[in-house]
Amino acid sequence: MGKIRSFLKKDNKGSTMVVALVAIAFVGVLASTILTATMANYKMKHINYKAKKTFYNAESAVDEIYDGLSKVCYDALESEYMETVSHLVANSSNGDANASLMGRYKKAIKDLTVWSDKALLMEYLNGFITDTDNASVIDVNVDDINMTAMPFIIPDVTVQYREKATDDFSKVTIDLEMYYPNVQFDFIQDKNNLKTYLDFSMIGMEGVAVKTNVSESGGIYAGNGYDTIVSSGGLDVWTASSLQLDKNTSTPVASDTLIIANEVVGIKGSVYSNHAKIWTKNINVGDDRASTNGYFYMNGPENAAYVSDDLTLSFGGSQAILAGEYWGYGGSNSLGAASSSAIIVNGKSSVLNTTDLNKLILAGSSYISIRNDSQDYDMGDSLGIKGMQRIYLVPNEYMNSSNPYQAKSGYGLAEAVNYEAMKNFFAYKAGYLETDGSGNPVIYTVSPSSGDTSSTYCYLKFKNELSRFKYVKSIIDLKYDGIDISSDPVATRLRNIVASSANNFLSNSSSSIGSIESAQSSGILYDKSSGMFYPSMGAAVDDAGCARKSYKYAILKRFLYDEDESKITDPFMPESQISITVADDMGTKVHSIKDFDENYKNYYDYVIETSEFRVTDTAEDGSIIMDASSELDPAKVKQILDDAIDDGYSHTGDENGCTIYKHENGESAVLALGETYRTSTGAQKGVILSYNGNVIVDSNFTGLIITNRKIEVAPGCSSIDADHKLAERIIKNNSILSKFFKAFRETSSGLNPEEITMEDLLTYSNWRKNYENEAESETGTEE
């Protein structure tokens, strides 16, 4: 027994190690479990991190779409708001203007993209996302988009962010809702706040006449109807008088002088344009009826002339020196002579120099004016010289008598023209002439309305404008369709007429083209200095630019609105198609801009509250008497209109119906009612507002003169300058004047575009994460 016990004791020696090994194994298993749990937890957190990252990136892409589309909507509203303001003349109330804006805005939104085309819509929305490598719009439900009513809802816009490196992704789906703000804008306030006229020195609705030597800076508006000897309206510079146009330095940014003449700039004296933009229908240099020449100088590249009809050198010795840009933007074709831009040289030894022009656009062609016929005769040259008219007559070689022929009993066109001989005429062979059923050329006959009325002129009648143009080109080149006609005596005689006309009527070193960078016309141009003829065609004329000029001129005439034409929308709408609804005594009618300008309200009515010129009085029976101010006694006018005058102003008297208020610093506020006012009587600096009376500027003047009648610049005046700040301060601080100028009258309260936020125009709803539409579910699409 003892030995056995002794043996057992010896074998029990390693039991502790076994226990230790078991413990170590348990700890290892526990550590492994913890490590596995930790790794699983780490992986779960990493997956969660990547999910959050892709989700937030998808959300960021959604925000970019929302911010970008919001800005697009806001910009569209702002743009259409300004466009509606520019067409306020067509709206009779705030309601009309707001309805117009809503329609314009809806159209602008509809024009953003093709909402019914899924691919195009997704491409448009993806354009707002910056991280295009990972984020994109992958789906949108175009079937449920309704663009006929607000709000415009774009349903199920699904944005996915897929990490390229790991292929992890998240999707966010929203419905975008575009609204028109539920507000009423106060357009009338904006309309009344039009203040561009403060940059002008003179606004004469019936014309401005310059009868002395004067410099002007700022702006001149010259309307229709000034009763001079030979002028029919507009700006008229008299014989031995001169008008110098300089930069206006009174504005925050010194600007060129802006001249707007509703009908004509008539120059019987001299006009020197140093820094001016001239907009008019015609520029007449010299006057044959008054037997006087004129001088028109554009000095330097800052100048520009925009003429809807013609520049005419009307009397011998007249000069036109052009620099900068010249736009004759009126087209030809069926519009007639009054709407076709050309340069006409009717005076012998006249000077036309365009050497310093950067751009010359002549969108029309020259015409022969036929006073006893409703249709003027269209010629094939954009620079028309009087002697050139002879090449459009039927050549004497094809007449049985002469051209013109003497009409007498039994002797008419059939006997005067040798039709068989005309078939040898190169213009007939080339197919330029219109023919009758017998193959004979059609002749256009004209008899003068005065002088030798028995004479009948026979003019060639061409198939179309292109044929007329080719005819002149054939004469210049002495060939047609590659056929040499230099030996044709008729062709060479016509060629000599063209050459001699240029020599006789473009004297000295004058040139018609010179080194112009861009010269475009719808006819023939000449360069006398080089002896070259430059054919062109209407297709070469800047049609889009001409359309913009036409549209801008219409706006300028109504609002004196000197906007950059690039800001004007609908620039290609021809003036004849701009319709304006006007309510008159006969009911509501639609008129073109031309009708509107000539027959209805003019600019003066939009600046001045003309109803304030009619004052009320009470009769003995208590009834209200409404009298026209022009019929009132000046004392009565003063008694009714003389409200409290702000400090610094005092009433200095009534002169010829003119109520004059003078400030202690020398500035004047003049209200001239029904009589002629002369600036020499007291106002050399300030604002002159005239109603039914003319204004004679016979002393130097700074400020604004505005009248619905006429302005005459007379001896005693050598300078007239606009001053925006001065005019605005005087009108604001003088309660008499401020009650007449609409921009300074109290208006109704209402919203302006600045009060609209982007959130008012676009929201999103029905937010969903990792949404699958029905189409995806049906096909079992899995991401």
C-alpha positions in Angstrom: 0.0 0.0 0.0 2.6 2.4 0.9 4.4 1.9 -2.3 1.3 2.4 -4.3 0.5 5.7 -2.5 4.0 6.7 -3.0 3.7 6.1 -6.8 0.4 8.0 -7.1 1.9 11.1 -5.5 4.6 11.1 -8.0 2.2 11.0 -11.0 0.0 14.0 -9.7 2.8 16.4 -10.4 1.4 18.0 -13.8 -2.2 18.6 -12.9 -1.7 22.3 -12.5 -0.5 22.6 -16.0 -3.6 21.0 -17.4 -5.7 23.5 -15.6 -3.6 26.3 -16.9 -3.9 25.0 -20.4 -7.6 24.8 -20.2 -7.7 28.3 -18.9 -5.5 29.6 -21.6 -7.6 27.8 -24.3 -10.8 29.4 -22.8 -9.2 32.8 -22.9 -8.1 32.2 -26.5 -11.6 31.2 -27.5 -13.0 34.3 -25.6 -10.4 36.6 -27.3 -11.2 35.1 -30.7 -14.9 35.7 -30.0 -14.3 39.3 -29.0 -12.1 39.9 -32.0 -14.7 38.4 -34.3 -17.4 40.5 -32.7 -15.2 43.6 -33.0 -14.4 42.9 -36.7 -18.1 42.4 -37.3 -18.9 45.6 -35.5 -16.2 47.4 -37.5 -17.5 46.1 -40.7 -21.1 47.1 -39.8 -19.9 50.6 -38.9 -17.9 50.8 -42.1 -20.9 49.7 -44.1 -23.0 52.3 -42.3 -20.4 54.9 -42.9 -20.3 54.2 -46.6 -24.1 54.1 -46.7 -24.3 57.5 -45.0 -21.6 58.8 -47.2 -23.3 57.8 -50.4 -26.6 58.9 -49.0 -25.4 62.4 -48.1 -23.7 62.7 -51.4 -26.9 61.7 -53.1 -28.7 64.4 -51.0 -26.0 66.9 -52.0 -26.7 66.1 -55.7 -30.5 66.6 -55.0 -29.7 70.0 -53.3 -27.6 71.0 -56.4 -30.6 70.2 -58.6 -32.9 72.1 -56.3 -30.6 75.2 -56.0 -29.8 75.2 -59.8 -33.5 74.9 -60.9 -34.5 77.4 -58.3 -32.1 80.0 -59.7 -33.3 79.2 -63.2 -36.9 79.8 -62.1 -35.9 83.0 -60.4 -33.9 84.3 -63.3 -36.8 83.5 -65.6 -39.2 85.4 -63.4 -36.8 88.4 -63.2 -36.2 88.4 -67.0 -39.9 88.2 -67.8 -40.7 90.8 -65.2 -38.3 93.3 -67.0 -39.8 92.3 -70.3 -43.3 93.0 -69.1 -42.1 96.4 -67.7 -40.8 97.2 -71.2 -44.2 96.5 -72.7 -46.2 98.4 -70.1 -47.5 100.6 -72.9 -49.7 97.6 -73.9 -51.2 97.1 -70.5 -54.0 99.3 -69.1 -53.8 98.0 -65.5 -51.8 96.1 -62.9 -54.1 93.1 -63.5 -53.3 93.1 -67.2 -49.6 93.4 -66.5 -49.6 90.6 -63.9 -51.6 88.3 -66.3 -49.0 89.0 -69.0 -46.1 88.2 -66.6 -47.7 84.9 -65.6 -48.1 83.9 -69.2 -44.6 84.9 -70.1 -43.2 83.0 -67.0 -45.1 79.8 -67.8 -43.8 79.9 -71.4 -40.2 80.5 -70.2 -40.5 77.5 -67.9 -42.0 75.3 -70.6 -39.1 76.3 -73.0 -36.4 75.1 -70.6 -36.4 71.6 -72.0 -38.6 69.0 -73.6 -40.4 67.8 -70.5 -42.1 64.9 -72.2 -38.8 63.4 -73.3 -37.2 61.4 -70.5 -33.7 61.4 -71.9 -33.7 65.1 -72.5 -35.2 65.9 -69.1 -32.7 63.7 -67.3 -29.9 65.4 -69.3 -31.2 68.8 -68.3 -31.4 68.0 -64.6 -28.0 66.3 -64.6 -26.6 69.6 -65.8 -27.0 71.0 -62.3 -24.8 68.2 -60.7 -21.1 68.9 -60.3 -19.8 65.4 -59.4 -21.0 63.8 -62.7 -18.6 60.9 -62.2 -20.5 59.4 -59.3 -23.9 61.2 -59.1 -26.7 61.3 -61.7 -30.4 61.4 -62.3 -31.3 57.9 -63.2 -35.0 58.1 -63.5 -38.0 60.5 -63.8 -41.6 59.9 -64.4 -42.4 62.0 -67.5 -45.8 60.3 -68.1 -47.3 62.2 -65.1 -45.9 65.6 -66.0 -48.6 68.2 -66.7 -47.3 71.5 -68.1 -50.7 73.1 -68.6 -51.3 74.4 -65.1 -49.3 75.6 -62.1 -47.6 74.2 -60.2 -45.6 72.2 -62.7 -44.8 68.9 -60.9 -41.9 66.7 -62.0 -42.6 63.4 -60.2 -40.3 60.6 -59.1 -37.0 62.4 -59.8 -34.5 59.7 -58.7 -30.9 60.7 -57.9 -28.3 58.1 -57.4 -24.8 58.4 -56.0 -22.6 55.4 -56.9 -19.0 55.3 -55.6 -17.0 54.1 -58.6 -14.2 52.5 -56.5 -16.5 50.4 -54.3 -19.7 50.3 -56.3 -21.6 51.4 -53.1 -24.6 53.5 -53.8 -27.7 55.4 -52.5 -30.8 56.7 -54.2 -33.0 59.6 -53.2 -36.3 60.3 -54.9 -38.3 63.5 -54.8 -41.2 65.3 -56.6 -40.1 68.8 -57.8 -42.9 71.4 -57.8 -42.5 74.7 -59.7 -44.8 77.5 -58.7 -45.8 81.0 -60.0 -45.7 83.2 -56.8 -49.2 83.9 -55.5 -48.6 87.7 -55.4 -49.6 90.8 -57.4 -46.6 92.9 -58.6 -47.0 96.6 -58.6 -46.1 97.3 -62.2 -47.7 100.8 -62.2 -45.1 101.8 -59.6 -42.3 100.6 -61.8 -43.9 102.3 -64.8 -44.1 105.6 -62.9 -40.5 105.2 -61.7 -39.1 105.4 -65.2 -36.5 108.1 -64.9 -34.3 107.8 -67.9 -35.6 111.2 -69.1 -33.5 112.8 -66.4 -30.5 112.2 -68.6 -31.9 114.4 -71.3 -31.5 118.1 -71.7 -34.4 118.7 -74.1 -37.6 116.8 -74.8 -39.8 118.5 -77.3 -42.8 116.4 -78.4 -43.4 118.6 -81.5 -39.7 119.1 -82.4 -36.5 120.8 -81.5 -35.0 123.6 -83.7 -31.5 124.9 -83.4 -31.1 128.5 -84.6 -27.7 129.3 -83.3 -24.3 127.8 -82.5 -24.6 125.5 -79.5 -23.0 122.5 -77.8 -25.2 119.9 -76.0 -24.5 117.0 -73.8 -27.0 114.5 -72.4 -29.9 113.7 -74.7 -32.4 115.3 -77.1 -35.8 113.9 -78.0 -37.4 115.6 -81.0 -40.9 114.6 -81.9 -43.0 115.4 -84.9 -44.3 118.6 -86.4 -42.0 121.6 -85.9 -43.2 124.3 -88.2 -40.1 125.4 -89.9 -39.8 126.5 -93.5 -39.0 123.2 -95.0 -38.8 120.7 -92.1 -41.6 118.2 -91.4 -40.6 117.6 -87.8 -37.8 116.1 -85.6 -34.5 117.8 -85.0 -33.9 120.7 -87.3 -30.5 122.6 -87.5 -31.1 125.9 -89.3 -28.9 127.6 -91.9 -25.7 129.2 -90.4 -26.3 127.3 -87.2 -24.4 124.4 -85.6 -25.0 121.7 -83.0 -22.1 120.1 -81.3 -22.8 116.8 -79.5 -20.5 116.0 -76.6 -20.1 113.3 -73.8 -22.5 113.8 -70.9 -20.3 114.1 -67.8 -23.1 114.6 -65.2 -24.0 111.0 -65.1 -22.2 108.6 -62.7 -20.6 107.0 -65.7 -20.0 109.5 -68.4 -22.2 108.5 -71.4 -22.6 109.5 -75.0 -25.3 111.9 -75.9 -28.5 110.2 -77.1 -30.4 111.8 -79.9 -33.9 110.5 -80.7 -35.6 112.2 -83.6 -39.0 110.7 -84.3 -39.0 111.7 -88.0 -35.9 113.4 -89.3 -32.7 115.1 -88.4 -32.7 118.0 -90.9 -29.2 119.6 -91.3 -29.2 122.9 -93.1 -26.4 124.1 -90.9 -23.8 121.8 -89.3 -23.9 118.9 -86.8 -20.6 117.8 -85.1 -21.0 114.5 -83.3 -18.1 113.9 -80.9 -19.8 111.4 -78.6 -23.3 110.6 -79.7 -25.7 107.9 -80.6 -28.2 109.2 -83.1 -31.5 107.3 -83.7 -33.8 108.7 -86.3 -35.9 107.8 -89.4 -34.0 110.0 -91.8 -31.0 112.3 -91.9 -31.3 115.0 -94.5 -28.0 117.0 -95.1 -28.8 120.2 -97.0 -32.1 121.1 -98.5 -32.8 121.6 -102.2 -36.0 123.5 -101.6 -34.3 126.0 -99.4 -31.2 126.0 -101.7 -28.8 125.4 -98.8 -26.1 122.8 -98.2 -25.4 121.1 -94.8 -22.6 119.5 -93.0 -22.8 116.3 -90.9 -19.6 115.2 -89.1 -19.2 112.1 -87.0 -15.8 112.6 -85.3 -14.3 109.4 -83.9 -15.2 105.7 -83.3 -17.4 106.5 -80.3 -20.2 107.7 -82.6 -23.0 105.7 -84.1 -26.0 106.5 -86.3 -29.0 104.2 -86.5 -31.3 105.2 -89.4 -34.4 103.4 -90.3 -34.7 105.0 -93.7 -32.2 107.2 -95.6 -29.2 109.4 -95.2 -29.6 111.9 -98.0 -27.2 114.6 -99.3 -30.0 116.8 -100.7 -28.1 119.8 -102.1 -24.9 120.4 -104.0 -21.8 120.9 -101.8 -23.3 119.1 -98.8 -20.9 116.9 -96.8 -21.3 113.8 -94.6 -18.2 112.5 -92.9 -19.0 109.3 -91.1 -17.1 107.5 -88.4 -17.8 104.8 -85.8 -20.8 102.8 -86.9 -23.6 103.5 -89.4 -26.7 101.2 -89.4 -29.2 101.8 -92.1 -31.4 99.0 -90.7 -34.6 99.3 -92.7 -35.0 96.5 -95.2 -36.3 96.8 -98.7 -38.4 94.4 -100.8 -42.1 95.1 -100.4 -41.7 97.8 -97.6 -41.4 100.7 -100.1 -39.0 103.7 -100.2 -40.0 104.9 -96.7 -38.8 101.8 -95.0 -35.7 101.0 -97.1 -32.3 102.2 -95.9 -29.9 103.6 -98.4 -27.5 106.5 -98.7 -28.7 109.0 -101.4 -26.5 111.6 -103.1 -28.7 114.1 -104.8 -26.4 117.1 -104.7 -23.6 117.6 -107.2 -20.1 118.0 -105.7 -21.3 116.6 -102.4 -18.8 114.8 -100.2 -19.5 111.4 -98.7 -16.5 110.1 -96.7 -16.7 106.8 -94.8 -13.0 106.2 -94.3 -13.3 106.1 -90.5 -16.3 103.9 -90.3 -15.9 100.6 -88.6 -19.2 99.2 -89.7 -21.6 100.1 -92.5 -24.9 98.4 -92.8 -27.4 99.4 -95.6 -30.3 96.9 -95.5 -32.2 98.5 -98.3 -31.8 100.0 -101.7 -32.3 103.4 -103.3 -35.6 104.6 -104.9 -36.7 107.1 -107.4 -39.5 109.1 -105.8 -42.5 109.4 -108.1 -44.9 112.0 -106.6 -47.9 111.1 -108.7 -47.6 107.4 -108.1 -48.2 105.4 -104.9 -45.4 103.0 -105.8 -41.8 104.4 -105.9 -39.3 102.9 -108.3 -36.8 100.6 -106.7 -33.2 100.8 -108.0 -30.4 98.2 -107.6 -27.9 100.2 -105.6 -27.7 100.9 -101.8 -25.7 104.0 -102.4 -27.9 105.9 -104.9 -26.4 108.7 -107.0 -28.8 110.9 -108.8 -27.2 110.5 -112.2 -27.4 106.7 -111.8 -31.2 106.9 -112.3 -30.7 107.1 -116.1 -29.5 103.5 -116.3 -32.9 102.2 -115.3 -34.7 104.0 -118.2 -35.4 102.1 -121.3 -32.3 102.9 -123.5 -33.0 105.4 -126.2 -31.6 102.8 -128.7 -34.9 100.9 -128.1 -37.2 103.8 -128.4 -39.0 105.0 -131.6 -38.6 108.5 -130.2 -36.7 109.5 -127.1 -37.1 108.7 -123.4 -39.1 110.5 -122.0 -41.4 110.8 -125.0 -44.1 113.4 -125.5 -47.5 111.9 -125.1 -50.0 113.1 -127.7 -53.2 112.0 -129.2 -52.9 108.6 -131.0 -49.3 108.2 -129.8 -48.8 106.0 -126.7 -46.4 103.5 -125.2 -46.9 100.9 -128.0 -45.7 103.4 -130.6 -43.0 104.9 -128.4 -41.1 101.7 -127.5 -39.5 99.4 -130.2 -40.2 96.1 -128.6 -38.5 94.0 -131.3 -35.3 96.0 -130.9 -35.5 95.5 -127.1 -35.1 91.8 -127.6 -31.5 92.5 -128.5 -31.0 94.3 -125.1 -28.6 92.2 -122.9 -31.0 92.7 -119.9 -33.7 91.0 -122.0 -31.4 88.2 -123.2 -30.2 87.6 -119.6 -33.7 87.1 -118.4 -33.7 90.1 -116.0 -36.8 91.8 -117.4 -40.4 90.9 -116.7 -42.3 90.0 -119.9 -45.9 89.7 -121.0 -47.7 86.9 -122.6 -46.3 87.8 -126.0 -42.7 87.8 -124.7 -42.5 91.6 -124.8 -40.8 93.3 -121.9 -43.1 95.1 -119.5 -42.5 98.8 -119.3 -43.1 100.9 -116.2 -44.4 104.4 -117.2 -44.2 107.6 -115.1 -45.4 111.1 -115.8 -44.3 114.0 -113.6 -46.9 115.7 -111.4 -45.4 119.1 -112.1 -43.4 120.7 -114.9 -43.7 119.1 -118.3 -46.6 116.8 -117.5 -46.9 115.7 -121.1 -43.5 113.8 -120.9 -43.7 110.1 -120.1 -40.7 108.3 -118.7 -40.3 104.6 -119.5 -38.5 102.5 -116.9 -37.4 98.9 -117.1 -39.5 96.5 -115.0 -37.4 93.7 -113.5 -38.5 90.2 -112.5 -37.4 90.7 -108.9 -34.9 92.4 -106.7 -32.2 89.9 -107.6 -32.6 90.6 -111.3 -32.4 94.3 -110.7 -29.2 93.8 -108.7 -27.7 91.5 -111.4 -28.5 94.1 -114.1 -26.4 96.8 -112.3 -23.6 94.3 -111.8 -23.7 93.3 -115.5 -23.2 97.0 -116.4 -20.3 97.3 -114.0 -18.6 94.1 -115.1 -19.7 94.4 -118.8 -20.7 90.8 -118.7 -23.5 88.5 -117.7 -23.5 84.7 -117.2 -19.9 84.8 -118.4 -20.9 86.5 -121.7 -18.7 89.5 -122.6 -20.8 92.5 -123.5 -17.9 95.0 -123.6 -18.5 95.5 -127.4 -22.2 96.2 -126.9 -22.6 99.9 -127.5 -25.7 100.1 -125.2 -23.8 98.3 -122.3 -20.8 100.5 -122.6 -22.9 103.7 -122.7 -24.6 102.6 -119.5 -21.2 101.8 -118.0 -20.1 105.4 -118.8 -23.2 106.8 -117.1 -22.3 104.9 -113.9 -18.7 106.1 -114.0 -19.5 109.7 -114.7 -22.1 109.7 -112.0 -19.5 108.7 -109.4 -17.1 111.3 -110.7 -19.7 114.1 -110.8 -21.4 113.6 -107.5 -18.6 112.3 -105.3 -16.1 115.0 -105.5 -12.5 115.5 -104.2 -11.1 112.6 -102.2 -14.5 111.2 -101.1 -15.0 107.5 -101.0 -18.0 105.4 -100.3 -16.2 102.5 -98.6 -12.6 103.3 -97.7 -11.1 100.9 -95.1 -14.4 99.9 -93.4 -13.9 96.7 -91.5 -17.5 95.6 -92.2 -19.6 96.9 -95.1 -22.8 95.2 -95.9 -25.7 96.2 -98.2 -28.5 94.9 -100.3 -27.2 96.5 -103.5 -24.1 98.1 -105.1 -21.6 100.2 -103.2 -18.9 102.5 -104.7 -15.4 103.5 -103.8 -14.5 106.5 -105.9 -10.9 106.8 -104.6 -10.1 103.3 -105.9 -12.6 103.3 -108.8 -14.0 100.0 -107.5 -17.6 98.9 -107.4 -18.7 96.4 -104.7 -21.7 94.3 -105.3 -23.6 92.8 -102.4 -26.9 91.2 -101.7 -29.5 91.3 -98.9 -28.3 88.0 -97.6 -25.1 89.7 -96.6 -26.9 92.2 -94.4 -27.0 91.6 -90.7 -30.7 90.7 -90.6 -30.7 89.8 -86.9 -28.9 93.0 -85.9 -31.2 95.1 -88.1 -34.3 93.5 -86.4 -32.9 94.3 -83.0 -32.3 98.0 -84.1 -35.9 98.2 -85.3 -37.2 96.8 -82.0 -35.0 99.1 -79.9 -35.9 102.2 -81.9 -39.6 101.5 -81.1 -38.8 101.3 -77.4 -36.6 104.4 -77.5 -39.4 106.4 -79.2 -41.9 105.5 -76.5 -39.7 105.4 -73.3 -36.4 107.1 -74.1 -35.1 103.7 -72.9 -31.4 103.5 -73.6 -31.0 99.7 -72.9 -28.3 97.6 -74.5 -30.1 95.8 -77.3 -28.6 92.5 -76.1 -30.9 92.8 -73.1 -34.0 93.1 -75.2 -35.8 89.8 -75.7 -37.8 88.9 -78.8 -35.2 90.9 -80.8 -36.4 89.5 -84.2 -39.9 90.7 -84.0 -40.4 93.2 -86.8 -41.9 96.6 -85.8 -45.0 96.0 -87.9 -45.9 92.9 -85.9 -45.6 94.4 -82.4 -49.3 94.9 -81.5 -50.5 97.2 -78.9 -54.0 97.2 -77.4 -55.4 100.7 -76.9 -58.7 101.7 -75.5 -60.1 104.8 -77.1 -63.5 106.5 -77.6 -64.4 104.0 -80.3 -63.6 100.9 -78.1 -60.7 98.6 -77.9 -58.5 98.3 -81.0 -55.2 96.7 -81.8 -52.6 99.0 -83.4 -49.0 98.7 -84.5 -46.3 100.7 -82.9 -46.3 103.1 -85.8 -50.0 103.8 -85.4 -49.5 104.1 -81.7 -46.7 106.7 -82.0 -48.6 108.8 -84.5 -52.1 108.7 -83.3 -52.2 107.9 -79.5 -50.3 108.7 -76.3 -46.8 109.8 -76.6 -43.9 109.7 -74.2 -44.9 112.9 -72.5 -48.1 111.3 -71.3 -46.1 108.5 -69.6 -43.8 110.9 -67.7 -46.2 113.7 -66.9 -49.6 113.4 -65.1 -51.3 115.6 -67.7 -54.6 115.5 -65.8 -53.0 117.7 -63.1 -52.8 120.5 -65.7 -56.6 120.7 -65.5 -57.6 122.6 -62.4 -61.0 122.7 -60.7 -63.0 125.6 -59.4 -66.5 125.9 -57.9 -69.3 127.7 -59.6 -72.0 129.8 -57.8 -74.4 126.8 -57.9 -71.8 124.6 -56.2 -71.0 122.6 -59.3 -67.4 121.8 -60.2 -65.9 123.6 -63.2 -63.0 121.9 -65.1 -61.0 124.3 -67.1 -58.1 123.8 -69.4 -55.0 125.4 -67.9 -54.2 127.2 -71.2 -57.4 129.2 -70.8 -56.8 130.2 -67.2 -55.5 133.4 -65.9 -52.0 133.0 -64.5 -53.1 134.4 -61.1 -55.8 131.7 -60.9 -53.3 129.0 -61.8 -51.0 130.2 -59.1 -53.8 130.4 -56.5 -54.8 126.8 -57.2 -51.4 125.2 -57.7 -49.3 127.2 -55.2 -49.0 124.6 -52.5 -46.5 124.8 -49.6 -43.1 125.2 -51.1 -40.2 123.5 -49.4 -37.5 125.5 -47.7 -35.2 127.3 -50.1 -37.9 127.9 -52.8 -39.9 131.0 -53.3 -42.4 132.2 -55.9 -40.8 134.9 -58.0 -43.7 135.8 -60.3 -45.8 134.9 -63.3 -44.7 135.7 -66.7 -46.8 135.0 -69.8 -48.6 132.2 -68.0 -45.4 130.8 -66.5 -45.2 130.3 -62.8 -41.6 130.5 -61.7 -40.1 129.2 -58.4 -36.5 130.0 -57.7 -34.2 128.4 -55.1 -31.9 130.4 -53.0 -28.9 128.6 -54.6 -30.0 129.9 -58.1 -31.7 126.7 -59.3 -35.2 127.3 -60.8 -38.3 125.3 -61.1 -40.5 126.6 -63.9 -44.1 125.6 -64.6 -45.0 127.1 -68.0 -48.7 126.8 -68.9 -50.0 127.7 -72.3 -47.5 130.4 -73.2 -44.0 130.6 -74.6 -41.3 130.7 -72.0 -37.8 132.1 -72.5 -35.0 130.9 -70.3 -33.4 134.4 -70.4 -36.2 135.6 -68.1 -34.8 133.7 -65.2 -34.0 130.0 -65.5 -30.5 129.1 -66.5 -30.2 126.1 -64.2 -33.1 123.8 -63.2 -36.2 122.1 -64.6 -38.7 123.7 -67.0 -42.0 121.9 -67.4 -44.2 123.3 -70.1 -47.8 122.4 -71.1 -49.3 123.7 -74.3 -46.5 126.2 -74.6 -43.2 126.5 -76.5 -39.9 127.0 -74.8 -37.2 129.3 -76.3 -33.7 128.6 -74.9 -32.0 131.9 -75.4 -29.4 131.6 -72.6 -27.1 128.9 -71.4 -29.0 126.2 -69.6 -28.2 123.1 -67.4 -30.9 120.7 -66.4 -34.1 119.4 -68.0 -36.6 121.1 -70.4 -39.7 119.1 -71.3 -42.7 120.2 -73.2 -45.5 118.7 -75.2 -45.0 121.5 -77.8 -41.8 122.9 -79.3 -38.3 123.8 -78.2 -36.2 126.4 -80.0 -32.5 127.0 -79.3 -32.0 130.7 -80.1 -29.1 133.2 -80.2 -27.9 133.9 -76.6 -27.4 130.2 -75.9 -24.1 128.5 -76.5 -24.4 125.4 -74.3 -27.1 123.1 -73.0 -26.3 120.3 -70.6 -28.3 117.6 -68.9 -27.8 117.0 -65.2 -29.5 113.9 -63.9 -28.8 114.6 -60.2 -29.8 118.2 -60.4 -33.1 117.5 -62.2 -34.0 114.7 -59.8 -33.2 116.9 -56.7 -35.3 119.8 -58.0 -38.3 117.7 -58.9 -38.2 115.9 -55.5 -37.9 119.0 -53.4 -40.4 121.2 -55.3 -44.0 120.1 -54.4 -45.3 121.9 -57.5 -43.2 120.0 -60.0 -43.3 116.6 -58.1 -47.1 116.5 -58.4 -46.8 116.4 -62.2 -43.9 113.9 -62.7 -45.3 110.4 -62.3 -42.0 109.0 -61.1 -42.2 111.2 -58.0 -45.9 110.7 -57.2 -47.1 108.4 -54.5 -48.1 105.0 -55.9 -50.0 102.0 -54.6 -48.2 99.5 -52.4 -47.2 96.2 -54.0 -44.5 93.7 -54.4 -41.3 94.0 -56.4 -39.3 91.1 -57.7 -36.7 91.6 -55.0 -39.2 90.5 -52.4 -39.7 87.0 -54.0 -37.4 84.3 -52.9 -36.3 81.1 -54.7 -38.4 79.1 -52.3 -41.5 80.9 -53.6 -40.8 79.4 -57.0 -39.6 75.8 -56.4 -40.2 73.2 -53.6 -39.8 69.4 -53.4 -42.0 66.9 -51.7 -42.6 63.2 -51.2 -39.0 62.5 -50.3 -38.0 58.8 -50.5 -34.8 56.9 -49.9 -33.8 54.0 -52.2 -37.2 54.2 -53.9 -38.1 51.8 -56.7 -40.8 52.8 -59.1 -43.3 50.3 -60.5 -41.3 49.6 -63.6 -38.2 48.7 -61.6 -40.2 46.4 -59.3 -41.8 44.6 -62.1 -38.5 43.8 -63.8 -36.9 42.8 -60.5 -34.2 45.4 -60.7 -31.8 45.2 -57.7 -28.9 47.4 -56.8 
